[in-house]
Amino acid sequence: MRRIRAGALFTSLTVLASGACEKTPRAPAATQTTQSAAPVLSHSDQLVLAAASIGLPPAGIQPGDLPDPTARGAQLLATYCTQCHALPAPTAHSATDWPGVTRRMWLRMDELPESLGVKAPTAAERYEILKYLTVNALRMSGSVLPAGHGRETFALVCSRCHALPDLRVHSRDDWPIVFARMERNMERMKVKTPTAQQTEDILSYLKTAGPAKRREAAKPPARPRRS
């Protein structure tokens, strides 16, 4: 009789123990809870990322806004350059600077992985692009700026991003609009913008030294017709 009671008690304890085990949640596997940690950037990587966010190109333009948009150089510019970034205006650089800029861009295009699908222009196409950019490039002021109040401030601030422009490329009424656009470009490029006093001095100088009417751009020589 005692053996029967002992066996029944053992059976009851076994059932209770198994039920308790089923109610107790199992700890998830370590491999399931462990998440991949974010990679730690080295100091060099941080410098590269910081430098990449400085000096960004200004907002691009539409192909129809290019000078002589039907020219072959304009069409090639819109085809190749927009594969990686916004379409640049030819006036973004001077004729002296464009050869170095395009050479740097073409080197990058040549070295990019083929999987990215970026097509590089041929040697003949590069010649057409560079010729178009230099003909329609930013016209520089030359070695001497017209005298006037704000001249030094204009030279200091505007040379932060590009060569000093020829004041005759815009009229006195147009310069404030151009200056406002340049300020937006500087903000985008994270270049130090002029102070309120510098802005006042520059606009005063441009309105005084600038021409009453905009000087028309010189047209490139016409190509000789083949007989």
Short mmCIF file of the C-alpha atoms (twelve columns), coordinates in Angstrom:
data_MODEL
# 
_entry.id   MODEL 
# 
loop_
_atom_site.group_PDB 
_atom_site.id 
_atom_site.type_symbol 
_atom_site.label_atom_id 
_atom_site.label_alt_id 
_atom_site.label_comp_id 
_atom_site.label_asym_id 
_atom_site.label_seq_id 
_atom_site.Cartn_x 
_atom_site.Cartn_y 
_atom_site.Cartn_z 
_atom_site.pdbx_PDB_model_num 
ATOM 1   C CA . MET A 1   0.000  0.000   0.000   1 
ATOM 2   C CA . ARG A 2   2.816  2.329   0.871   1 
ATOM 3   C CA . ARG A 3   4.551  1.428   -2.417  1 
ATOM 4   C CA . ILE A 4   1.376  2.359   -4.344  1 
ATOM 5   C CA . ARG A 5   1.097  5.748   -2.591  1 
ATOM 6   C CA . ALA A 6   4.784  6.455   -3.146  1 
ATOM 7   C CA . GLY A 7   4.475  5.647   -6.835  1 
ATOM 8   C CA . ALA A 8   1.418  7.882   -7.200  1 
ATOM 9   C CA . LEU A 9   3.202  10.732  -5.418  1 
ATOM 10  C CA . PHE A 10  6.261  10.378  -7.684  1 
ATOM 11  C CA . THR A 11  4.025  10.424  -10.763 1 
ATOM 12  C CA . SER A 12  2.241  13.594  -9.577  1 
ATOM 13  C CA . LEU A 13  5.534  15.400  -8.915  1 
ATOM 14  C CA . THR A 14  6.815  14.400  -12.342 1 
ATOM 15  C CA . VAL A 15  3.717  15.799  -14.052 1 
ATOM 16  C CA . LEU A 16  3.906  19.090  -12.105 1 
ATOM 17  C CA . ALA A 17  7.582  19.453  -12.880 1 
ATOM 18  C CA . SER A 18  7.051  18.884  -16.589 1 
ATOM 19  C CA . GLY A 19  4.226  21.437  -16.634 1 
ATOM 20  C CA . ALA A 20  6.399  24.008  -14.932 1 
ATOM 21  C CA . CYS A 21  9.093  23.441  -17.544 1 
ATOM 22  C CA . GLU A 22  6.612  24.041  -20.356 1 
ATOM 23  C CA . LYS A 23  5.426  27.316  -18.808 1 
ATOM 24  C CA . THR A 24  8.942  28.634  -18.364 1 
ATOM 25  C CA . PRO A 25  9.948  30.515  -21.602 1 
ATOM 26  C CA . ARG A 26  13.083 29.335  -23.217 1 
ATOM 27  C CA . ALA A 27  15.944 31.798  -23.471 1 
ATOM 28  C CA . PRO A 28  16.529 32.765  -27.128 1 
ATOM 29  C CA . ALA A 29  19.726 31.618  -28.689 1 
ATOM 30  C CA . ALA A 30  22.617 33.985  -28.416 1 
ATOM 31  C CA . THR A 31  22.929 34.091  -32.166 1 
ATOM 32  C CA . GLN A 32  19.348 35.390  -32.481 1 
ATOM 33  C CA . THR A 33  19.646 38.187  -29.921 1 
ATOM 34  C CA . THR A 34  23.077 39.362  -30.949 1 
ATOM 35  C CA . GLN A 35  22.776 42.152  -33.517 1 
ATOM 36  C CA . SER A 36  25.598 43.156  -35.817 1 
ATOM 37  C CA . ALA A 37  27.253 46.228  -34.368 1 
ATOM 38  C CA . ALA A 38  27.680 49.295  -36.582 1 
ATOM 39  C CA . PRO A 39  31.201 49.543  -37.976 1 
ATOM 40  C CA . VAL A 40  33.427 51.931  -36.109 1 
ATOM 41  C CA . LEU A 41  34.838 54.602  -38.431 1 
ATOM 42  C CA . SER A 42  38.499 55.342  -38.184 1 
ATOM 43  C CA . HIS A 43  39.777 58.877  -37.854 1 
ATOM 44  C CA . SER A 44  40.750 58.843  -41.538 1 
ATOM 45  C CA . ASP A 45  37.253 57.716  -42.556 1 
ATOM 46  C CA . GLN A 46  35.694 60.492  -40.486 1 
ATOM 47  C CA . LEU A 47  37.947 63.048  -42.171 1 
ATOM 48  C CA . VAL A 48  36.950 61.772  -45.627 1 
ATOM 49  C CA . LEU A 49  33.231 61.982  -44.820 1 
ATOM 50  C CA . ALA A 50  33.610 65.460  -43.332 1 
ATOM 51  C CA . ALA A 51  35.576 66.698  -46.335 1 
ATOM 52  C CA . ALA A 52  33.010 65.215  -48.729 1 
ATOM 53  C CA . SER A 53  30.274 67.395  -47.222 1 
ATOM 54  C CA . ILE A 54  32.256 70.612  -47.747 1 
ATOM 55  C CA . GLY A 55  32.525 72.403  -51.054 1 
ATOM 56  C CA . LEU A 56  29.537 70.667  -52.597 1 
ATOM 57  C CA . PRO A 57  28.733 71.846  -56.119 1 
ATOM 58  C CA . PRO A 58  25.957 74.434  -56.400 1 
ATOM 59  C CA . ALA A 59  22.517 73.484  -57.597 1 
ATOM 60  C CA . GLY A 60  22.520 72.538  -61.266 1 
ATOM 61  C CA . ILE A 61  20.610 74.009  -64.182 1 
ATOM 62  C CA . GLN A 62  18.304 72.571  -66.821 1 
ATOM 63  C CA . PRO A 63  19.703 71.621  -70.250 1 
ATOM 64  C CA . GLY A 64  17.488 74.257  -71.874 1 
ATOM 65  C CA . ASP A 65  19.135 76.951  -69.748 1 
ATOM 66  C CA . LEU A 66  22.610 76.247  -71.146 1 
ATOM 67  C CA . PRO A 67  24.089 78.815  -73.529 1 
ATOM 68  C CA . ASP A 68  23.358 77.677  -77.081 1 
ATOM 69  C CA . PRO A 69  21.636 74.486  -75.809 1 
ATOM 70  C CA . THR A 70  21.503 72.907  -79.272 1 
ATOM 71  C CA . ALA A 71  25.292 73.006  -79.679 1 
ATOM 72  C CA . ARG A 72  27.020 69.640  -79.687 1 
ATOM 73  C CA . GLY A 73  29.128 70.594  -76.662 1 
ATOM 74  C CA . ALA A 74  25.992 71.477  -74.676 1 
ATOM 75  C CA . GLN A 75  24.318 68.195  -75.566 1 
ATOM 76  C CA . LEU A 76  27.397 66.191  -74.625 1 
ATOM 77  C CA . LEU A 77  27.696 68.103  -71.360 1 
ATOM 78  C CA . ALA A 78  24.083 67.259  -70.466 1 
ATOM 79  C CA . THR A 79  24.547 63.621  -71.455 1 
ATOM 80  C CA . TYR A 80  27.747 62.756  -69.602 1 
ATOM 81  C CA . CYS A 81  27.963 65.124  -66.636 1 
ATOM 82  C CA . THR A 82  24.482 64.389  -65.286 1 
ATOM 83  C CA . GLN A 83  25.362 60.724  -64.772 1 
ATOM 84  C CA . CYS A 84  26.958 61.612  -61.426 1 
ATOM 85  C CA . HIS A 85  25.762 65.088  -60.415 1 
ATOM 86  C CA . ALA A 86  23.562 68.005  -61.396 1 
ATOM 87  C CA . LEU A 87  24.244 69.768  -64.690 1 
ATOM 88  C CA . PRO A 88  26.826 72.534  -64.063 1 
ATOM 89  C CA . ALA A 89  26.596 75.970  -65.577 1 
ATOM 90  C CA . PRO A 90  29.586 76.870  -67.778 1 
ATOM 91  C CA . THR A 91  29.995 80.018  -65.684 1 
ATOM 92  C CA . ALA A 92  30.780 77.879  -62.622 1 
ATOM 93  C CA . HIS A 93  34.478 78.154  -63.563 1 
ATOM 94  C CA . SER A 94  36.700 80.380  -65.638 1 
ATOM 95  C CA . ALA A 95  38.274 79.315  -68.917 1 
ATOM 96  C CA . THR A 96  41.549 78.916  -67.017 1 
ATOM 97  C CA . ASP A 97  40.008 76.544  -64.449 1 
ATOM 98  C CA . TRP A 98  37.799 74.356  -66.656 1 
ATOM 99  C CA . PRO A 99  40.652 72.212  -68.124 1 
ATOM 100 C CA . GLY A 100 41.734 71.120  -64.644 1 
ATOM 101 C CA . VAL A 101 38.157 70.499  -63.515 1 
ATOM 102 C CA . THR A 102 37.251 68.390  -66.537 1 
ATOM 103 C CA . ARG A 103 40.506 66.447  -66.341 1 
ATOM 104 C CA . ARG A 104 39.695 65.524  -62.743 1 
ATOM 105 C CA . MET A 105 36.144 64.488  -63.660 1 
ATOM 106 C CA . TRP A 106 37.271 62.353  -66.587 1 
ATOM 107 C CA . LEU A 107 39.850 60.598  -64.428 1 
ATOM 108 C CA . ARG A 108 37.130 59.640  -61.964 1 
ATOM 109 C CA . MET A 109 34.845 58.418  -64.745 1 
ATOM 110 C CA . ASP A 110 37.628 56.275  -66.207 1 
ATOM 111 C CA . GLU A 111 38.360 54.661  -62.827 1 
ATOM 112 C CA . LEU A 112 34.769 54.009  -61.682 1 
ATOM 113 C CA . PRO A 113 33.669 50.344  -61.563 1 
ATOM 114 C CA . GLU A 114 31.881 49.175  -64.703 1 
ATOM 115 C CA . SER A 115 29.023 47.910  -62.533 1 
ATOM 116 C CA . LEU A 116 27.958 51.537  -61.918 1 
ATOM 117 C CA . GLY A 117 27.200 51.958  -65.611 1 
ATOM 118 C CA . VAL A 118 28.843 55.381  -65.957 1 
ATOM 119 C CA . LYS A 119 29.930 56.019  -69.538 1 
ATOM 120 C CA . ALA A 120 32.997 58.156  -70.229 1 
ATOM 121 C CA . PRO A 121 33.203 60.440  -73.277 1 
ATOM 122 C CA . THR A 122 35.574 59.684  -76.099 1 
ATOM 123 C CA . ALA A 123 38.608 61.852  -76.800 1 
ATOM 124 C CA . ALA A 124 36.725 63.713  -79.545 1 
ATOM 125 C CA . GLU A 125 33.734 64.268  -77.257 1 
ATOM 126 C CA . ARG A 126 35.973 65.544  -74.480 1 
ATOM 127 C CA . TYR A 127 37.412 68.087  -76.878 1 
ATOM 128 C CA . GLU A 128 33.901 69.321  -77.754 1 
ATOM 129 C CA . ILE A 129 32.861 69.533  -74.105 1 
ATOM 130 C CA . LEU A 130 35.954 71.456  -73.045 1 
ATOM 131 C CA . LYS A 131 35.702 73.830  -75.996 1 
ATOM 132 C CA . TYR A 132 32.061 74.555  -75.162 1 
ATOM 133 C CA . LEU A 133 32.851 75.160  -71.481 1 
ATOM 134 C CA . THR A 134 35.770 77.495  -72.135 1 
ATOM 135 C CA . VAL A 135 33.864 79.545  -74.724 1 
ATOM 136 C CA . ASN A 136 30.949 80.036  -72.303 1 
ATOM 137 C CA . ALA A 137 33.004 80.141  -69.098 1 
ATOM 138 C CA . LEU A 138 32.984 82.769  -66.384 1 
ATOM 139 C CA . ARG A 139 34.670 85.902  -67.702 1 
ATOM 140 C CA . MET A 140 37.250 87.125  -65.238 1 
ATOM 141 C CA . SER A 141 37.798 90.716  -64.261 1 
ATOM 142 C CA . GLY A 142 41.471 90.810  -65.128 1 
ATOM 143 C CA . SER A 143 44.293 92.024  -62.940 1 
ATOM 144 C CA . VAL A 144 42.744 95.364  -61.978 1 
ATOM 145 C CA . LEU A 145 39.261 95.928  -60.550 1 
ATOM 146 C CA . PRO A 146 37.564 99.308  -60.907 1 
ATOM 147 C CA . ALA A 147 38.088 101.555 -57.907 1 
ATOM 148 C CA . GLY A 148 35.256 102.112 -55.469 1 
ATOM 149 C CA . HIS A 149 34.004 101.540 -51.941 1 
ATOM 150 C CA . GLY A 150 33.685 97.808  -51.263 1 
ATOM 151 C CA . ARG A 151 36.288 96.764  -53.827 1 
ATOM 152 C CA . GLU A 152 38.478 94.934  -51.294 1 
ATOM 153 C CA . THR A 153 35.485 93.204  -49.708 1 
ATOM 154 C CA . PHE A 154 34.244 92.078  -53.132 1 
ATOM 155 C CA . ALA A 155 37.668 90.633  -53.957 1 
ATOM 156 C CA . LEU A 156 37.950 88.889  -50.577 1 
ATOM 157 C CA . VAL A 157 34.508 87.280  -50.431 1 
ATOM 158 C CA . CYS A 158 33.894 86.377  -54.057 1 
ATOM 159 C CA . SER A 159 37.310 84.774  -54.528 1 
ATOM 160 C CA . ARG A 160 36.444 82.129  -51.920 1 
ATOM 161 C CA . CYS A 161 34.707 80.020  -54.564 1 
ATOM 162 C CA . HIS A 162 35.828 81.193  -58.005 1 
ATOM 163 C CA . ALA A 163 37.882 83.683  -59.946 1 
ATOM 164 C CA . LEU A 164 36.695 87.270  -59.721 1 
ATOM 165 C CA . PRO A 165 34.103 87.877  -62.454 1 
ATOM 166 C CA . ASP A 166 34.119 90.667  -64.972 1 
ATOM 167 C CA . LEU A 167 31.719 93.259  -63.581 1 
ATOM 168 C CA . ARG A 168 30.373 93.871  -67.072 1 
ATOM 169 C CA . VAL A 169 28.762 90.424  -67.346 1 
ATOM 170 C CA . HIS A 170 25.744 91.733  -65.369 1 
ATOM 171 C CA . SER A 171 24.037 95.080  -65.147 1 
ATOM 172 C CA . ARG A 172 23.689 97.101  -61.959 1 
ATOM 173 C CA . ASP A 173 20.085 95.976  -61.617 1 
ATOM 174 C CA . ASP A 174 20.989 92.304  -62.120 1 
ATOM 175 C CA . TRP A 175 23.908 92.091  -59.696 1 
ATOM 176 C CA . PRO A 176 21.764 91.939  -56.504 1 
ATOM 177 C CA . ILE A 177 19.913 88.916  -57.935 1 
ATOM 178 C CA . VAL A 178 23.193 87.248  -58.898 1 
ATOM 179 C CA . PHE A 179 24.665 87.993  -55.478 1 
ATOM 180 C CA . ALA A 180 21.668 86.401  -53.722 1 
ATOM 181 C CA . ARG A 181 22.125 83.256  -55.829 1 
ATOM 182 C CA . MET A 182 25.815 83.143  -54.939 1 
ATOM 183 C CA . GLU A 183 24.962 83.377  -51.241 1 
ATOM 184 C CA . ARG A 184 22.678 80.344  -51.574 1 
ATOM 185 C CA . ASN A 185 25.470 78.466  -53.334 1 
ATOM 186 C CA . MET A 186 27.883 79.322  -50.522 1 
ATOM 187 C CA . GLU A 187 25.432 77.985  -47.943 1 
ATOM 188 C CA . ARG A 188 25.081 74.760  -49.903 1 
ATOM 189 C CA . MET A 189 28.845 74.450  -50.259 1 
ATOM 190 C CA . LYS A 190 29.307 75.250  -46.550 1 
ATOM 191 C CA . VAL A 191 31.546 78.171  -47.405 1 
ATOM 192 C CA . LYS A 192 31.530 81.090  -44.992 1 
ATOM 193 C CA . THR A 193 28.929 83.587  -46.170 1 
ATOM 194 C CA . PRO A 194 29.494 87.367  -46.010 1 
ATOM 195 C CA . THR A 195 28.366 89.353  -43.021 1 
ATOM 196 C CA . ALA A 196 25.614 91.961  -43.252 1 
ATOM 197 C CA . GLN A 197 28.201 94.740  -43.519 1 
ATOM 198 C CA . GLN A 198 30.160 92.873  -46.186 1 
ATOM 199 C CA . THR A 199 26.965 92.278  -48.154 1 
ATOM 200 C CA . GLU A 200 26.129 95.973  -48.026 1 
ATOM 201 C CA . ASP A 201 29.648 96.945  -49.153 1 
ATOM 202 C CA . ILE A 202 29.691 94.426  -52.028 1 
ATOM 203 C CA . LEU A 203 26.271 95.407  -53.367 1 
ATOM 204 C CA . SER A 204 27.204 99.081  -53.125 1 
ATOM 205 C CA . TYR A 205 30.381 98.385  -55.099 1 
ATOM 206 C CA . LEU A 206 28.598 96.334  -57.761 1 
ATOM 207 C CA . LYS A 207 25.920 98.985  -58.261 1 
ATOM 208 C CA . THR A 208 28.559 101.701 -58.568 1 
ATOM 209 C CA . ALA A 209 31.256 99.921  -60.586 1 
ATOM 210 C CA . GLY A 210 28.956 97.691  -62.619 1 
ATOM 211 C CA . PRO A 211 27.668 98.791  -66.053 1 
ATOM 212 C CA . ALA A 212 24.204 100.175 -66.656 1 
ATOM 213 C CA . LYS A 213 23.601 97.401  -69.201 1 
ATOM 214 C CA . ARG A 214 24.876 93.855  -69.400 1 
ATOM 215 C CA . ARG A 215 27.656 93.226  -71.894 1 
ATOM 216 C CA . GLU A 216 26.700 90.650  -74.491 1 
ATOM 217 C CA . ALA A 217 28.856 87.554  -74.677 1 
ATOM 218 C CA . ALA A 218 31.109 87.228  -77.662 1 
ATOM 219 C CA . LYS A 219 29.868 84.648  -80.128 1 
ATOM 220 C CA . PRO A 220 32.299 81.872  -81.093 1 
ATOM 221 C CA . PRO A 221 33.581 82.012  -84.665 1 
ATOM 222 C CA . ALA A 222 31.434 80.171  -87.183 1 
ATOM 223 C CA . ARG A 223 32.744 76.883  -88.475 1 
ATOM 224 C CA . PRO A 224 33.795 76.891  -92.111 1 
ATOM 225 C CA . ARG A 225 31.402 74.951  -94.309 1 
ATOM 226 C CA . ARG A 226 32.693 71.931  -96.090 1 
ATOM 227 C CA . SER A 227 32.406 72.073  -99.826 1 
# 
